[in-house]
Amino acid sequence: MTQKQSVVIIGGGPAGLTAAWEFVKDGGADKYDVTVLEATREFGGISRTVKHNGNRMDIGGHRFFSKDTRIMDWWKDVLPLQGAPSYDDKKLGREHEMEPGGPDPEVTDEVMLKRHRVSRIFYGGRFFDYPISLKPATFKAMGFVMTLQAGFSYLASMFHKLPEDNLENFYINRFGRKLYSMFFEGYTEKLWGRHPSQISADWGAQRVKGLSVLGVLKNAFAKLSPKKRSNAEVETSLIEEFWYPKYGPGQLWETVERRCAANGAKVITDANVVEVKQEHGHISAVVYEDSEGNRAELTADQFISSMPIKDLVNAVDASDKPAPKDITTIANGLPYRDFVTVGLLVKKLRLKNTTNIPTLGNPPIVPDCWIYVQDPGYTVGRIQVFNNWSPYLVKDVDNTVWIGLEYFCDEGDAFWNMSEEDCVKFAINEMVRMKVIASPDDVLDTHREKVKKAYPAYFDTYAQMDELVEYLDSFGNLYCVGRNGQHHYNNMDHSMATAIEAVNNIKTGKTSKKNVWSVNTEKSYHEEK
């Protein structure tokens, strides 16, 4: 018998759990001794699902769509795509044929639903398609003068390209200065707390490179063709259908965790890694601490980390062989953006459904998954309508509407430190001013959720990321994966792909980690948040 190789995986989010399952599936536990350390008592990271009084809240909103067929197949293996029509599809008239060998949702709850994607922008008291479309309604909402201004501004941007040394110029080159000022400038500053001129163009290259006025035109004409396009041919921001777990994204990661444990992985919760030890140029052990301050040490042959790079470097620095000072300075300077979600359970929405898309509820509600609030007169960044993600997120989907209001902030600032009572009151008042709800009396229940380090940011010491990568890669048995593990604004599927690449490197003995870091650098995929 060969000796097992021991692996410690830091983090029980999408990247960490993907890595664990890639090791132990198909009898892999015979070769690998896998331990997952999760700092909280929940799984999925920001892809978790929060449960509150019978209703479920998706933290951030997660569309299950990928250009990587490996990931689509991976998801479907965990939660098969729905077979027979489920309750909401029957009611919406969107029945789907049984997938070969697929389960019947009447028998099991562990399925993915097919969802129709609708998102709009709220700006100047009016709604626009997201991404901006070329429909007559768009020009009507903009008005003749503004439409002309936007058109001439875009033409000017085609002939006079600005150097893409910041995010502002990146957007202007693709949309023109007028559309940039309307739909990107204020919202980006709301999201990041910095003006786009202070943010690296790398963020735009990762999130929206494939989206532009020409991209919208190309997509509009492609949709007229009867030929069905593959995932790889569709810019992510323009997708119209996606998958979604019946009970929210957390359902998938809770299922993966159970599978990992059942197949031999050891999963330890309430295990916050506070020290990373090294010997002879390799990581030798990690020390983790529970919520009561009790510490334990765990040695291993290989380490995969999805914890924030800032925390990882500080954990190395806390050991008897601290990290170099220049490295800790860069790591501690890496910025993040945090956010607060306020859930409101309401009797009804004041917004009218002006689309031809049918919805659940009595009376019917707007069909949006998300409403992007780009109007500078409001603090809220996005509004989620959970009923439209999955009716199973709402306890009484026929008589109530469950919405989530997302506020971008920094941990410790005035909004973050606001009491829950004041925060909820603020959110309700904004919804009344926006005419989303008629009155505070329409609110039946509330819940606030704080999320730390939700978005890795691309300013301050981010420009020196290469130095951090070089240092971390110098430990031959350490692999950094996931959104915070790489300080890359990954979508969920890319976080998973980094983990798959890391596991394959360990299994094959590949020493270069370039493939792990380069997963999300084709820069044509992501959707703007």
N, C-alpha and C positions, 0 to 999 in steps of 0.2 A: 504494500500500500504506500502511495505517495503522501507526504506530509501536506496538510492543508496550508494554503496561504491565507494569512489573516488580513482583513480589510476593515478599517474604521471609516464610516461615512458620517460626516458632520452635516446635519440638517435633514429634516423629514419633509421637505417641500418637493416639488416636481422633479428637480435635478437629483436630489438625494435618494428619493424612493425609486426613481427610474434606475439609478445605478444599482441599488440593492436588488431590484428584481432582475436586472440583466445578469447579475452574479448567480442568483439562487434558482432561477427558473430551469426547467428541464434537468433537475438533479444536480445543479451547480453547487449545492451546499456540500457535496462530497469532496469538492476541490477547494472551496473558499469558505472561510469562517468569517461571516459578515456581521458587523455590529453597526446599527444606526443610532446616532445620538441626536435627539431632538430637544431643543431648549425649552419648548412649551409642552403642553399636553394635547396639542392638536396637530393634525397633519395637513399638508398642502400649502403652507406658507400663506402668501396672499391669494393663493388659489383655494383656500379653505372656504367652507360654507358656515356662516354663523347662524345658529338656531335661537329664535326668540319668540316665546309664547305661541308656538305652533307655526310661525312663519320663518322663512329661511332667507338669508341675505348673502349674496355673492359679493365678496370683497373685490371691487374693481371691475367686475364684468369680464367673463372669459368665454370667448368664442372658440370652439374647438374646430379649427381649420388649419391645414398646413400644406405647403407645397412639397413637403417631404412625405412620400408614401409610407416610409417606415413608421412615421409617427401616427399617421392615420390608421394604419393596421394595428399599431400598438394599442391605441385607444379602443379600437373596436374589439380587440381581444379581451380587454378588461371589462368594458361595458358594451356588449354587442349593439349594433344599430337596431332600432326598434323593428319589430316584425309586423304583427297585426296592428292596425290603426289604434292608437291610444285615445283616451277621452278628448284631449284637446284637439287632436288632428281630425277626429270625426266632427267636432263642433265647428272647426274652422274650414272644413271641406278640403283638407289637404291629406288625403289618405295615401299611404304608400304600400306598395306590394311587399309581401313577406320576403325578407332577405333569405337566401339559401341557408338553411340550417339555423336561422335566427330564432330567438326566443319569442314567445307570445307575452306581451306586456300584461296580459290578464293573469299570467302565472307568476311572473317575476318582476320586481321593481328595478332590477339591475340592467338598465338599458340606456342607450343614448337616443334622444329625440332629434329629429330634423327640424331646424328652426328657420324661419324666414327673417332675414336681417333688414331692419328698418332703423335708421338713425337720422336725426335732423339737427340742424343748428338753430339756436335761438339768438337772433341778433336784431337790435333796433325794434324790438317788439314784434318781430315777424319770424316765421319759420322758413328755413332753407334746407334743401337736401344735404346730407353729409355722405360722401364728399359732394361739393357743389356740382350740380348737374346743369345740363343745358336745356332743361324743360322750359316751356313757356311760363310756368308758375314762378320759376326763378327770376326771369327777366321782369315779370310783373311785380314781384316783391322788391326788386332792386330799383325799379323805375327807369325811365328812358335815359335820363341824364347820367345816372350812376352806371348804367349798363355801358353807355358810350365811354365814360371815363375808364371803366375797367377794361374795355376792349382796346382802347388806344394805349393804355398803360401796359397791357400785356404785349402788344405789338412792339412797343419801345423796348421791353425786356428781351425780346427775341433778337433784336439787332444790337443791343448794348448790354453785354454780359458783365456782371460785376464779379470781382474776385471772390471765390467762395471760401473766405477765411473766417466767416461767422455765419450763424444760422439765419440772420436777417437777409444777407445777400443770397443765401441758398434759396430762401422762399421767394424773394423778388425775381430771381432768374426764372423760376418756374411758373409764377402766377402773376407777375407784374406788381408794381408798387400799390395800386389801388386795392386789389383783392388781398394782398398781404396786409395792408393796414386795416382792412375790414375783418378778416377771418383768421389771421395768424398772429399778428403783433400783440394785441391785448391778451388773447387767450394763452399764448406761449408765456407771457410775463406772469399771468395768473397761475399757470401751472408750475413754473420754475422759480418764481420770485426774482427773476432776472430778465432784463431786456434781451431780446434775441441777438442783438449786436454783441452781447457779452458771452454768448453760448457758442461752443464749437459746432461747426457745420457737420461734424461726425454724427451728431444726434439726428439731423435731418436725413443724412445719408443712410442711416440704419432704419429710420422709421418711414420715410415718405419719398424716397428717391424715385420710385416708379410712378408716383402720383404727380400729375401736372395738368395744365389745361389740355395739352395734346393727348395726355393719357386718358382724360375724361372723354375727349372726342373719339379716340381709338376704341375705347370700351363701348361707347354708344353705338358705333357702327358694327362692332363685332357681335353685339347682342342681336342685331338684325339677321345675322347668319343662322341658318338652321343647325349648323355643326356645333355640337357640344364641346366646349373648351375644357381642357384639363386644369387641375389646380395650378399647375406651373405657369399657365398662360394668363391667369387672372391676377391682377394687382390686388393685394390683400385688402386694401381700403375699398375695393370695388366689389367684393364678394356679396352675393345676395342670399346665400344659404350656408348654414353651418350646423355642426352637431352640438348637442348640449346634454349633459347628464340629467336624468329625470329629476333628481333632487339637488342639483347644483354641482359645481366643480369639486367641492369637498368630498362628494360621494365617490368620485373616481379615486381620489388619493387615499381615502379611508379603505376602499376596496383593495388597492395596491398594497397598503400596509398590512392588511390581513393576509393577503397572499404571500407576502414576504415572510411574515412570521410563521405561517403554516408550512413554508418550504425551507425553514431552517435558519432564517436570519433572526438575529436578536435585536429587538428595538427597545431602546431606553428613552423614556420621556422625562421631562423636567431635568434635562442634562445639558447645562450651559457650559460650553468649552471655555475655560479661562486661562489655560496654559498649554503651550505646544512645545515639547522638548525635542532636542536634536542631538545626534551623535554622528560624527564622521560624515558630515554633509547630508545626512538623511534625517527625516523626522522619525523619532523613536517612540514617542508616546504623547498622549494628550491627557490633560487633567480636566475633569468636568465637575460642575458644582450644581447641586439641586437648590430648590427655592428656600431651603432651611439652612443653607451654607455648608452642607456636608459635601466633602470632596472625595473623588475616586480617580485612580489613574488607570489608563488602558493602553497597552502596547500593541503594536501591529506591524505588519510588513509593508502595507500600503495605506495611504490616507487620501480620501476624496473630500474636499471641503466646498460647501455651498454657503458657508457663513460669510457675512460681509468682509471684504478684504481688509477694511480698517480694523475690524475686530480680530481677524486672523493674525495680522502683523503685530497687534498689541498683545495677543496671546503668546506669540513667539518672544516678544520683548519682555514678557513677564517671567520667562524661564531663566535658567542659570547661564544661558548663552543668548543674550538679547540681540535683537535685530539692529543693524547699523542705524545710526541716528538720521541719516539722510532718507533712509527708507521709511522709518516711522513718521518722519515729517511729511513725506508724500502721502502715506496712507492716512494719516490723521487729517490731511487737507482735502481728502476726497469728499465731495459734497453729496448729500442725499436730499430728496424731497419726501416729506411725510404727508399723510393725509388723514382726514377724519370723514367717516361716513355716518350720516344721520338717516336712520330708517323711519319713515312715517307711514303708518297704516291709516288710510283715509276712507271715508264713506264713498267718495267719488272724486273725479277730477273735473275741473272746470273746462279743461281743454276739450275741444270738439275733434272728432275723427273726420278730418276733411279728405282723407285718402279713400281709395276703393278697396282697402285691405280689411277684411273682417277681423274682429277681435272678440275676446271673451268678455263676460261681465254684463250686468244689467243696471244702468245703460252701458252700451259699448264704450271702450276707452280708446285712446290713441294707440297706434300699433308700434310705437317706438320701443326699441331695446334701450337706446340711449338718446338723451337730448343733450347736446353740447351747448353750454351757456357761454357764448362768446361775446355777449353784450357786456361791456365794461361796467354797467350800472349794477351788476350783481356779483356777489362774492362766490357763490356756488359755481363749480366748474362743470359738473355733469349731473344729470338726473337719470337714474336707472328706473325702469318700470318692470319690476320683477315678474309681474303677471305674464309679460310677453317673453321672458327668457324661458320660463317653464311654469305652467299653472300649478304645478306641484310644490312650488316655493311658497304658495299662499294658502293659508288655512281655509279661508272662505273666498275662493276666487270669483264666485258669482256676485258677491255683494260688497266686496272691499277691494281696494287697490293698495298695493304695497310698493312704495317707492324708496329709492336710496339716493341721498344727496351727497355728492362728493366735494369736499373742501380741501384744497391743496394748501399745505402749511409746513412750517418747520417745527420739529420737536422743541418745546419750550417757549414758542412764541405766544402772543396774546390769544390767538384762536385755539391753539393746542391746549393752553392752560385754562380756557374757559370752563366753568362748571357745566355739567351735563344739562342741568335745567336751563341755564342761559344759552347754551349752544343750541338746544332744541328749539327754544323760543325764537332765537335768531333765524334758524332755518325755516320755521313755520312762517314767520313774517316775510321772508324772501319769497316763499311760495305763494303767499297771498298777493304780494306786490307784482309778481310775475303773472298772476291770474292762472296759476296752475291749480290752486284750490280756492274756493270761494271765501272760506272763513276758518279761523282756528278751531271752531266748533266741529269741523269736519274731520279732525284728527282724533283717531280712536286709541292709538298706541304709538310709542316711540322707542327708539333704541339708538345709542351712539356707540360707534366702534372706532378706536384709534389704531392706526397702522404706522409703525416705525419703518424707516428706510424702504419705503415702497418703490421709489424711483431713483436709481443711480443717476447723478447729474453730471453734465459734461462741461464743467468750468472749474476754476481754482486749480488744484494740482492735477486735474485729469490729464493735462497736457504731458505729464511725466509718467503716465501709466506704463510705458514701455520699460522704464526702470524697475517698476514694481514687478512686472511680469518676469523680467530677467532674474530678479532676486528669488521670487517664489519658484520659478522653474529650476533654480539651482538645486533645490531639494528633489532629487530624482524620484522619490516615492510620494510626492505630493501633487495632487491634481485639483485645480480650481475649476468649478463648474457652476452653472446657473447664473441668474441675473445678478445677485449681489456677490456671488463667488467670483465673478469676473468683472464686476462693475460695468456691465453692459446692459443696455435697456432691452433685454431679450423678451420676446413673447414666450409663452409657456413651451411651445414645441421646440424652440431653439434651446431653451434651458435643458430640456430632455435630451436633445441631440448632443449637447456638450458632455452629458453624463454617459451616453452610449459610446461616444468616441473615447472617453477616458477609460471605460471598462474594457473596450477592445484593445487599447494600448497595453493595459495590465495583462490581459489574457495572452497577447501575442508577443510581449516583451519589447514593444516599440518604445524607444527612448525619447524621441522628439515629441513635444506637446503642441506643436504648431497646429495640428489638426483640431485639437481641443479648443484653442483660442480663436481659430478662424471660422468656427461654425457660423457665426452671424455676420460675417464680413463681406458677403456678396452684395450687401447694401442695396437690395432691391425688394426687400420683403415686407418689412414691418408696417404696421398700421399706427398712425399717430394717435396718441392718447389725449 
